[in-house]
Amino acid sequence: MEALGNMGWMILHYIVIIMGIAFIFYSVGSFFSKPQREARHDAKRMEDIEQKLDRIIELLEEKGR
């Protein structure tokens, strides 16, 4: 019975170690990949804003004529 208990704790110990390693890899990967995604998203958003501002300027110029 004691052998089963020790084996259970050993398996739990290995699971915790594997989860810790997976967490480290996920954290490091998301740390480096997230800014790139945000930068692309920010560039797209800025492009959309520029297009809207250009359209507003065009409409104001047409109204001023």
Contacts in CASP RR format, 6 or more apart in sequence:
PFRMAT RR
TARGET T0000
AUTHOR 0000-0000-0000
METHOD contacts of the structure
MODEL  1
MEALGNMGWMILHYIVIIMGIAFIFYSVGSFFSKPQREARHDAKRMEDIE
QKLDRIIELLEEKGR
END
